[in-house]
Amino acid sequence: PTITYYLMDHPIFREREDIYPAPQTARRTLEFYSLWCQAVARIIDMEQPDIFHCPDFHAAMSVMYLERPLPVLLVLHNAEYQGSIST
């Protein structure tokens, strides 16, 4: 099968010091995830897949920005956090 990679770039994406911006409750972090989810939604709308495999909480809001309904598979691979994060 053919694999297509999409690289997203924006100044907000480059303002973090680690792979995940911290603290999780900071306005800049919330802006980062909002922009990320909006960009992912645009790619999903463009590609029109049959299902969206959402890898974790930080991408889960992408479906709220979609222009059409889509089945979602949400996988929480860090379930030990159970929604609790340190900030």
Phi, psi and omega in degrees: 000156177275136178246130177247131177253139175243128176253125180254137181223137177196148179307323179298325179293336184263359185274002183261159180263342182229176182299322176250132179290148181221157353287159185295341182263359181288146180302318181297324178294317178296322176296319179302308183292325177297313179297318179301311182295323177295318179294317178298319179298320179297321178294317178299315179298323181290318184274336180051060177289169178280335182207152176248117175271104183268115189286344180182181185301325185291344177252356187296330181285352178305323182294337178289340181262358182289150179270349179220152178297147182207133174298142183233136172248108181261122180244118177260097185278351175245054185298339181296339177287332179045044177082358180260126178229150176267140180233000000 
